[in-house]
Amino acid sequence: MSLELENVGLTIGGQTILKNISFKLEPGELLVVLGNSGAGKSKLLEVVAGLVTEPVGRVEYGGRSLEGLGPQERSVGLVFQDYALFPHLTAAENILFGLKCRRAPRAEQVKWLKAVTAELKIDHLLERYPTELSGGQQQRVALARCMVLRPEILLLDEPLSALDAATRERLALLIKRIQDKFGVTMLYVTHDHTEARLMADRILVLEGGEMVQLGTPEMIFDRPRNRFVAHFTATRNILPGRITERRESAGRVQVEFAGIRVEAASFPDRDELVWVCMRPEFFHLGMSRETGGEENLIPGCRVRRLLPQTGAVMQVEFEAGPEQERLLACTFGPIAADLGPGDRVDLKIAATHVHCLPRRAEDIYCR
Amino acid sequence: MTLLVLAAGLFFGSPFAALLGSFATEGGFAVLAQPGVLAVVATSLVTALGATLLAAVIGTVLGYHFTFRRRCGGRGLKAFFSLPLVLPPSAAGYMLLLAFGRYGLVGGPLYQGFGLQIMFTGAALVLAQFFVVTPLMMQAAASAFHQVPENLVKAARSLGADDFTIFIRILLPLSRPVLVAGVITAFARAIGEFGATMMVAGRLKTIPIMIYVKAMGGDSGVADGLSLLLVLLSFVVLLLVNILGER
């Protein structure tokens, strides 16, 4: 069954926390809610869970309104950012808490405890208290505590934020496995765009309690709706430019920024002034000037500095064009190893990876 | 600064030193074996226990109410329930007399309808102590419940727990040390209560009343023994509360 929110809003103490949130979540889908601190992400989960009173708008599950229904009457599980395990109860007691509240028969409690803890590989931790568990183990117990109730919707509030990199990776895979195996519909909150891209079937971007963009990860990352989304999803090159020529039949425009001309395949219908958005990972570095078909060439870019390496990927800041505009590009492999400040390199980027956003008077350009 | 601390030490220490000196010269705890003294100690213990038990239940419920149901009554109601903390005890006792006396607002109908008399009985002592110590328990409970992380309550609710289950299975166990400290403090305050108890006691006596009567009557032996008993009890209570506070 699908979860549908229509014009959901929430005001607490005169302060608007959420405003006009509308989306439909299909069964088994994982929707990531992406936004910075204070965007209202966690409150959105609490609205769906029935933990906050008096939200406006409609929350429906399978066509049935959830208005006035308490958390126990909704088939919803909520995993908290800090796990919220009861410190005075063992892992097993924590996991069984919900079933006991629902007065499930003892045999059913044992059956689901065994099944879920085996699936999450925590069956050897059941007698331990939360303080005796690592962060990853606590997160698994918190997941198990929800999963034994067999919720149709699982709400995850920044579930990986407090974990080390290796544990994050393992738990991310585990969450995807739970989604696939149990067909659970998931609403997943994070402020980390990398995590969002990794986990999401679709992404909802929130800013100041309002929806900014809803779409597939490709849409959000490659076609951000505005500068906030572009900036938040790490489009590091957002430059003020101007459309100089429209070739609508070819689905292309020519756009100029800092004296550099490139073709763009994504552009606004009417605006002439635009923000030119280019993700660092879409640049190709080459010493030759041969361009492959659709690619734009920005010749002779000077290496300004090499940024700290992340894994095998190196970020390089260039000075490009007659105005020496700064561009950030990612690279790896032998080219990266040979680069040094002052070197000259050609940058190439496909027109399909140049995205133009309308630039309005109220926008303030800041690098 | 050091001089001030020394002066304060002398000031606060002198009554204890004087009591110990007097206690040593007046025959020690043996005087407590005098007729009637042990009965007074027993009365004090029983009534203080009763009042503490009542205050533990009602104070905890009030603490819960003012922590989680702030909208119902809010600050005004909380201030009202805290009034006995700042009221002169004699005024509290007088008000209890007016309410629960034979011709009082509550006591009148009880006496006329059922022949029940509350004032000047053991029940009146319990009532007076309960009136004075309940706000203490209420504040301890509210402070204990405030310390329970909000997410634990939300987690319990999201798992289907109702208010009663959350109270019994989450709040009470997690607040136990502070609540126990509150109960101990309430007991110490109840057994030492004088002003309100004096107003409603009639011929009954508790330890503080006995100390007053004996001290005024010149029987300093019993007054010394009972005072030291209360001092020791208070010291043990503070020690326990500190230990619980460190947990």
Interface residues (C-beta under 8 A of the other chain):
Chain A: E46 A49 G50 L51 G70 P71 Q72 V76 G77 L78 F80 D82 A84 L85 F86 P87 H88 F97 G98 C101 R102 R145 C146 L149
Chain B: P149 N151 L152 K154 A155 A156 R157 S158 L159 G160 A161 D162 T165 R169 I170 P173 L174
